[in-house]
């Protein structure tokens, strides 16, 4: 069960540099961090759901958990379906194009009609 501890400098480094391709490799102990490699996106999503449920069962509130994805487009649907089936509450934030926003689409339609 991951616990925020000032002694876990590896976790702090990971939080700061997770998607920073220019970051230098961390040279300290990786205590408190685990990596799981899955054969398929479905197996990865199942592992995520199982891990989140285990953390919750151990006493961690849902709102203290997060999953970071480098490519949410390829994984978001699979993960959302798997988490729902497992009874894990979730929200997947997406960065959509402004052109997909309802107000922008309405305004563009009005401009085309004019």
Backbone torsions as a table, in degrees:
resi	resn	phi	psi	omega
1	UNK	NA	117.7	-178.8
2	UNK	-71.6	132.1	178.3
3	UNK	-125.5	132.4	177.7
4	UNK	-66.2	117.3	-178.2
5	UNK	-138.2	133.6	-179.2
6	UNK	-59.5	-23.1	179.8
7	UNK	-75.7	-14.2	-178.8
8	UNK	-87.0	72.2	-178.5
9	UNK	-68.0	-26.9	177.9
10	UNK	-63.5	-40.5	178.4
11	UNK	-65.8	-42.1	177.4
12	UNK	-62.1	-41.3	178.2
13	UNK	-64.0	-42.7	179.3
14	UNK	-63.0	-44.4	178.9
15	UNK	-59.3	-38.4	-177.6
16	UNK	-76.7	-32.1	-169.8
17	UNK	-120.6	15.5	-172.8
18	UNK	-51.8	-47.8	-177.5
19	UNK	-110.0	19.2	178.8
20	UNK	-90.1	103.2	-177.6
21	UNK	-71.5	-15.7	179.2
22	UNK	-91.3	-5.2	-177.0
23	UNK	-65.7	142.6	176.1
24	UNK	-77.2	149.5	178.3
25	UNK	-59.0	143.3	178.9
26	UNK	-74.8	131.6	-174.8
27	UNK	-99.8	-5.8	-177.1
28	UNK	-91.7	-166.4	178.9
29	UNK	-74.1	140.9	179.8
30	UNK	-97.9	28.0	179.7
31	UNK	-58.6	134.5	178.4
32	UNK	92.8	-1.2	-179.7
33	UNK	-121.0	134.2	177.3
34	UNK	-128.5	144.6	178.4
35	UNK	-119.7	137.1	179.2
36	UNK	-123.4	126.5	175.9
37	UNK	-104.1	129.5	-179.1
38	UNK	-116.2	150.6	-178.0
39	UNK	-73.4	-30.2	-177.7
40	UNK	-140.0	161.0	174.7
41	UNK	-59.2	-32.1	179.7
42	UNK	-68.0	-41.8	177.4
43	UNK	-66.4	-36.9	177.4
44	UNK	-63.8	-45.8	179.5
45	UNK	-63.0	-40.2	178.9
46	UNK	-64.0	-39.9	178.1
47	UNK	-65.4	-41.2	178.6
48	UNK	-61.0	-47.9	-179.6
49	UNK	-61.1	-44.3	-179.9
50	UNK	-62.5	-42.5	-179.4
51	UNK	-66.4	-45.4	-179.9
52	UNK	-62.1	-42.4	178.4
53	UNK	-63.5	-40.0	179.2
54	UNK	-63.9	-42.8	177.9
55	UNK	-62.4	-41.8	179.6
56	UNK	-65.2	-43.5	178.6
57	UNK	-62.6	-26.8	178.9
58	UNK	-84.5	-1.7	175.0
59	UNK	113.3	-0.5	179.4
60	UNK	-82.1	127.3	177.8
61	UNK	-65.7	145.6	179.4
62	UNK	-53.2	-40.5	-174.2
63	UNK	-70.0	-5.7	177.0
64	UNK	-97.3	7.6	-178.0
65	UNK	-112.8	151.8	176.1
66	UNK	-153.3	153.6	174.7
67	UNK	-123.8	125.9	178.2
68	UNK	-99.9	133.7	179.6
69	UNK	-125.9	130.0	177.4
70	UNK	-71.7	-35.3	-179.0
71	UNK	-128.6	83.9	-177.8
72	UNK	-66.0	-26.7	-178.3
73	UNK	-61.6	-39.2	-177.4
74	UNK	-82.8	-18.0	-171.8
75	UNK	-117.7	-19.9	-171.0
76	UNK	-57.5	-46.4	-178.1
77	UNK	-65.2	-44.4	179.3
78	UNK	-62.9	-45.4	-178.0
79	UNK	-65.8	-43.7	-179.8
80	UNK	-61.2	-43.7	179.5
81	UNK	-64.5	-43.4	-179.0
82	UNK	-67.0	-43.6	179.2
83	UNK	-64.6	-40.5	177.4
84	UNK	-61.5	-45.8	-179.4
85	UNK	-63.3	-30.4	-179.4
86	UNK	-87.0	-3.9	-179.5
87	UNK	76.9	24.8	179.8
88	UNK	-95.9	118.6	177.7
89	UNK	-65.6	140.7	-176.6
90	UNK	-156.2	161.3	173.0
91	UNK	-143.2	130.1	178.8
92	UNK	-111.9	113.1	178.9
93	UNK	-79.2	133.4	179.0
94	UNK	-126.4	144.5	174.2
95	UNK	-97.7	100.0	179.8
96	UNK	-93.4	155.4	174.8
97	UNK	-64.9	144.9	177.1
98	UNK	-59.0	-27.1	-179.6
99	UNK	-67.5	-16.5	178.4
100	UNK	-88.4	-10.0	-179.4
101	UNK	-71.3	136.1	-175.5
102	UNK	-57.1	-43.3	-179.0
103	UNK	-64.4	-42.7	179.8
104	UNK	-64.2	-41.9	179.1
105	UNK	-63.3	-38.8	178.7
106	UNK	-64.7	-46.1	-179.4
107	UNK	-63.4	-41.0	176.9
108	UNK	-63.3	-40.6	176.6
109	UNK	-61.8	-41.8	178.3
110	UNK	-65.4	-38.6	178.2
111	UNK	-66.9	-37.5	178.8
112	UNK	-67.9	-34.8	-178.5
113	UNK	-75.0	-23.5	-177.1
114	UNK	-73.4	NA	NA
